[in-house]
Amino acid sequence: MAVTTTSLKVTWEKLPEDYILPDDPVDNITQPLLAMALTDALSVAGKLPENSLTPTNYGICATVNDKIVVKAPDWAFIPEIRVERLEVERSYTPRLEGDIPLIVMEFISETEGGEYSIKPTYPPGKWFFYEQVLQVPNYAIFAPQNGVLELYQLDDSSRYKVQKPDENGRYWIAEMQLFLGVWQGTHDRRTGYWLRWWDEAGSLLLWGSELVQQERQRTEVERQRAEQAELHLQQLMERLKAEGIELEE
């Protein structure tokens, strides 16, 4: 399948088996934690369809003007793949193998700048690739050092336009029916800024560890209530006994 615009021909072809994918190391230990946390919350909330894909630092491919282009966002949400998972083990070609990602995210360090590259010539920059080639509807750029989140969405002219957050500092991702925002706290032995999901009612989508902690707290409250009830019963029986009132067996 091909899409042609001015000087831009995009085709969706399977990556050759002998194609050498970039093997760049992950920038730091924070990026995988942020990515796993995003997927964890969606999974716990039952918002990951069986054939969905949430890749991390994983090649998404297209052929632009007869040259293969591979970009690896730090996190992406693909609602449905239509091939066996084994076929997308190394990389993923949208349209050919499934849906266009609904959102891609980049977690930037102080030295990075490629996320904003609009370079159209080969190899194209990330911004150009996501906007003009893949046409991903939502593009998030997050700086975990200071908690700054920028969200760009395709407008009517198929160009990314920066969005303004709501009164809670969150962004509505219509395709996912969820808000995306920044949360500060400790998770997985890391204290700092995290990206979190909220539903339409404003309820936070919890991580699995939070659900476990919540259940522990609920169990502890029930235990304390049971102990309190037992104590009150004992005190009542002792008071009645002191008043000479015998309770029938």
Secondary structure as UniProt FT lines:
FT   STRAND          2..5
FT   TURN            6..7
FT   STRAND          8..11
FT   TURN            17..18
FT   HELIX           30..44
FT   TURN            45..46
FT   TURN            50..51
FT   STRAND          59..64
FT   TURN            65..66
FT   STRAND          67..71
FT   STRAND          75..78
FT   HELIX           85..88
FT   STRAND          91..92
FT   TURN            94..96
FT   STRAND          103..107
FT   TURN            110..111
FT   HELIX           114..116
FT   HELIX           126..128
FT   HELIX           129..134
FT   STRAND          138..143
FT   TURN            144..147
FT   STRAND          148..154
FT   TURN            156..157
FT   STRAND          160..162
FT   TURN            167..168
FT   STRAND          171..173
FT   TURN            174..177
FT   STRAND          178..187
FT   TURN            188..189
FT   STRAND          190..198
FT   TURN            200..201
FT   HELIX           208..242
FT   TURN            243..244
//
